[in-house]
Amino acid sequence: MENLPIVVLLDQNTMVKRRIRSIFANQDIKIYEAFNRRELLRILAQNNNKVDLIVTETQIDSKTGFSVIDLIQMVKSKRSSIPVVVLSSVGRREVITRCLLEGAADYILKPFKDEYLKEKLLKYINIENLTDATVLQFNLKNFLDREIYKAKKGNYYFSLLKIQFDSSTGDESILPQYGFCRYEEFIYQEMRALFWDADLYLRHGFQCHLGFFPFCNQRNTEIIIGKIESGFERLKLIEPNLGDYFITYAFTTFPTDGETTTELLSNLSAVIQDDMQTA
């Protein structure tokens, strides 16, 4: 019993925490509750920072100004493999994107179905069942560091692709019956099948996919963009409820757009942000 997975719930809403406790009632999981930064630090210290999951709201402690971004940065500085899942009713794209860019493992909108939330959270708790997207979330920097080293040795290009699926409403919380989560697995499998030539094609955060294409320069990315657009239009014909969604995508290419991991990821994030502001 001493080695039970540890989950910390950081939310001012007692009802939400009670509901999550009921979801995990039949699971061998140790659950702590925190109301602010001080309590979270105490729990982390008590468990030697060996916590398996933190579930948090975006609004944490208005009195001290401690935000979800502060939380993510603090946790990552202590132990980068602790996944932080944001569970919030805030559906604004800029908030969701900022959380994920800072390192949140996932962003789940309220209201949610119990089974959906349980499935999402359990994959982060049980390390044997981590998805490829979760593994990449934790190791993206290390992965790119290795690929840059190999590309320099072999003198070749590679491109990193990020696809983001957005609703024209700008707030999916008003479309629960047609929410992206209903089609998430279908879209991922169909889009992944388009890219047999990618070394990696993975789900990466909230309604995003990430692809890594070796020996791909900026000119070749135009071919991939054509595949994305035609492929998603075909999916809309199969599932008409996807008609409200559109794709924002960005490429960053080594060494044209940067020669370090930091440069490449910063460029990728900047392109996504610019596209979202003009969408």
C-alpha positions in Angstrom: 0.0 0.0 0.0 3.0 2.3 0.5 3.6 2.5 -3.3 0.2 3.7 -4.3 0.0 6.3 -7.0 -0.4 9.8 -5.6 -2.8 12.4 -7.0 -3.1 16.0 -5.8 -6.3 18.0 -6.4 -5.8 21.7 -6.4 -9.2 23.4 -6.8 -11.3 25.8 -4.7 -14.5 24.0 -5.8 -15.2 21.3 -3.2 -17.8 19.7 -5.3 -15.4 19.1 -8.2 -12.8 17.5 -5.8 -15.6 15.3 -4.3 -16.6 14.2 -7.8 -13.0 13.3 -8.8 -12.7 11.3 -5.5 -15.9 9.4 -6.5 -14.5 8.7 -9.9 -11.4 7.0 -8.4 -13.3 5.4 -5.5 -12.5 1.8 -6.7 -8.9 2.6 -7.7 -5.8 2.1 -5.5 -4.9 5.7 -5.6 -3.8 8.0 -2.7 -5.5 11.4 -3.1 -4.4 14.7 -1.5 -6.3 18.0 -1.6 -4.7 21.4 -1.7 -6.3 24.9 -1.7 -3.2 27.0 -2.4 0.5 27.1 -3.2 1.6 26.5 0.5 -0.5 23.4 0.8 0.8 22.0 -2.5 4.4 22.6 -1.4 3.8 20.8 1.8 2.3 17.8 0.0 5.2 17.7 -2.4 7.8 17.9 0.4 5.9 15.2 2.4 6.2 12.9 -0.6 9.7 13.9 -1.7 8.2 15.4 -4.9 7.2 11.8 -5.9 3.7 12.7 -7.0 2.1 11.0 -10.0 -0.4 13.6 -11.1 -1.6 17.1 -10.2 -5.1 18.2 -11.3 -5.7 21.9 -11.1 -8.1 24.7 -12.0 -6.9 27.8 -13.9 -8.0 30.0 -11.0 -5.9 28.9 -7.9 -5.2 31.7 -5.4 -6.4 35.2 -6.3 -5.2 36.6 -2.9 -1.5 35.8 -3.7 -1.8 36.0 -7.5 -0.5 32.4 -7.8 -1.7 31.3 -11.2 -1.9 28.0 -13.1 1.1 29.2 -15.1 3.1 29.7 -11.9 2.1 26.3 -10.8 3.2 24.6 -14.0 6.5 26.4 -13.9 7.1 25.6 -10.3 6.3 21.9 -10.7 8.4 21.5 -13.7 11.3 23.1 -11.9 11.1 20.5 -9.1 10.4 17.3 -11.1 9.7 17.6 -14.8 7.9 14.3 -15.1 5.0 15.2 -12.9 2.0 15.7 -15.3 -0.2 18.7 -14.6 -3.7 18.4 -16.0 -5.8 21.5 -16.1 -9.5 21.0 -15.5 -11.4 24.2 -16.2 -14.5 25.9 -17.5 -12.3 28.5 -19.2 -12.5 27.7 -22.9 -10.5 30.6 -24.4 -7.9 29.4 -26.8 -5.2 31.8 -25.6 -5.5 30.4 -22.1 -5.5 26.8 -23.3 -2.5 27.3 -25.6 -0.5 29.2 -22.9 -1.0 26.3 -20.4 0.1 23.7 -22.9 3.0 25.7 -24.2 4.2 26.1 -20.6 4.1 22.3 -20.1 0.7 21.2 -19.0 0.1 17.6 -19.9 -3.6 18.2 -20.8 -6.4 20.7 -20.6 -9.9 19.3 -20.0 -13.0 21.5 -20.3 -15.8 21.4 -17.8 -18.5 20.1 -18.0 -17.1 16.6 -18.5 -18.4 13.1 -18.3 -17.0 11.0 -15.5 -15.9 8.1 -17.7 -14.1 10.5 -20.1 -12.3 12.2 -17.2 -11.4 8.9 -15.6 -9.9 7.5 -18.8 -7.9 10.8 -19.4 -6.5 10.9 -15.9 -5.7 7.2 -15.5 -3.3 7.3 -18.5 -1.2 9.8 -16.7 -1.3 7.9 -13.4 -0.3 4.5 -14.7 3.1 4.8 -16.3 2.7 1.5 -18.0 -0.3 2.9 -19.9 1.2 6.3 -20.9 0.3 7.2 -24.4 2.9 8.2 -27.0 1.7 11.8 -26.7 2.3 11.8 -23.0 5.8 10.4 -23.4 6.6 13.0 -26.0 5.3 15.8 -23.8 7.8 14.9 -21.2 10.7 14.2 -23.5 10.3 16.6 -26.4 13.3 18.6 -25.6 15.5 15.6 -25.2 14.1 14.1 -28.4 14.9 17.2 -30.5 18.3 17.6 -28.9 19.2 14.1 -30.2 17.7 14.7 -33.6 19.6 18.0 -34.0 22.8 16.2 -33.2 22.1 13.5 -35.8 21.0 16.1 -38.4 24.2 18.1 -38.0 26.3 14.9 -38.3 24.4 13.8 -41.4 24.0 17.3 -42.8 20.3 16.9 -43.5 17.1 18.9 -42.9 14.1 17.9 -40.8 10.8 19.6 -40.1 8.6 19.7 -37.1 4.8 20.1 -37.7 2.1 21.1 -35.2 -1.5 20.9 -36.2 -4.2 22.5 -34.0 -7.9 21.7 -34.4 -10.1 24.7 -33.5 -13.8 25.5 -33.5 -15.0 28.7 -35.2 -17.1 29.4 -32.1 -13.8 30.1 -30.2 -15.3 28.4 -27.1 -16.1 24.7 -27.3 -17.8 24.7 -23.9 -21.0 25.7 -25.6 -20.8 22.7 -28.0 -20.7 19.8 -25.6 -22.7 17.5 -27.9 -20.3 18.0 -30.7 -17.1 18.5 -28.7 -13.8 17.5 -30.3 -13.3 14.7 -27.7 -16.2 12.8 -29.3 -14.1 12.4 -32.5 -10.6 12.7 -31.1 -9.5 9.1 -31.7 -11.1 8.9 -35.1 -9.4 12.1 -36.3 -6.0 11.1 -34.9 -6.0 7.6 -36.5 -7.1 9.0 -39.9 -4.6 11.9 -39.9 -1.8 9.6 -38.7 -2.5 7.3 -41.7 -1.7 10.2 -44.0 1.8 10.4 -42.8 3.5 7.0 -43.2 6.7 8.9 -44.0 6.8 10.7 -40.6 9.2 9.3 -37.9 6.7 10.5 -35.3 3.0 11.5 -35.5 1.5 11.9 -32.1 -1.3 13.6 -30.2 0.3 16.5 -28.3 -1.8 18.4 -25.8 -5.3 19.9 -26.3 -6.6 19.2 -29.8 -3.1 19.2 -31.2 -1.0 16.7 -33.2 2.7 16.8 -33.6 4.7 15.3 -36.5 8.4 14.9 -37.1 9.6 14.6 -40.7 13.3 13.8 -41.4 14.9 14.9 -44.7 12.1 17.4 -45.1 12.9 21.0 -46.1 10.6 24.0 -46.3 9.7 23.3 -49.9 8.5 19.8 -49.1 6.3 21.1 -46.3 3.9 22.4 -48.9 3.2 18.8 -50.0 2.4 17.9 -46.4 0.1 20.9 -46.0 -1.8 19.8 -49.0 -2.3 16.4 -47.4 -3.5 17.9 -44.2 -6.1 20.1 -45.9 -7.5 17.5 -48.3 -7.4 14.9 -45.6 -9.4 16.9 -43.1 -12.0 18.0 -45.7 -12.5 14.3 -46.4 -13.1 13.7 -42.7 -15.7 16.4 -42.6 -17.6 14.5 -45.3 -17.6 11.4 -43.2 -18.5 13.3 -40.0 -20.6 16.4 -40.8 -20.4 17.5 -37.2 -16.8 18.4 -37.8 -17.9 21.1 -40.2 -17.5 23.7 -37.5 -13.8 22.9 -37.1 -10.8 24.3 -38.9 -7.0 23.6 -38.8 -4.2 25.9 -37.8 -0.8 24.4 -38.6 2.8 25.5 -38.3 6.1 24.1 -39.4 9.6 24.8 -38.2 12.6 23.5 -40.2 16.1 22.7 -39.1 18.5 24.5 -39.7 16.5 27.1 -41.7 14.3 28.3 -38.8 16.8 27.5 -36.0 19.7 25.4 -35.0 18.8 24.7 -31.4 15.8 23.1 -29.7 14.9 26.4 -28.1 14.9 28.3 -31.4 12.8 25.6 -33.1 10.2 25.3 -30.4 10.0 29.1 -30.0 9.5 29.6 -33.7 6.8 26.9 -33.8 4.9 28.5 -30.9 5.1 31.9 -32.4 3.6 30.8 -35.7 0.7 29.1 -33.9 0.1 32.2 -31.8 0.1 34.5 -34.8 -2.3 32.3 -36.7 -4.7 32.1 -33.7 -4.7 35.9 -33.4 -5.6 36.4 -37.1 -8.1 33.4 -37.2 
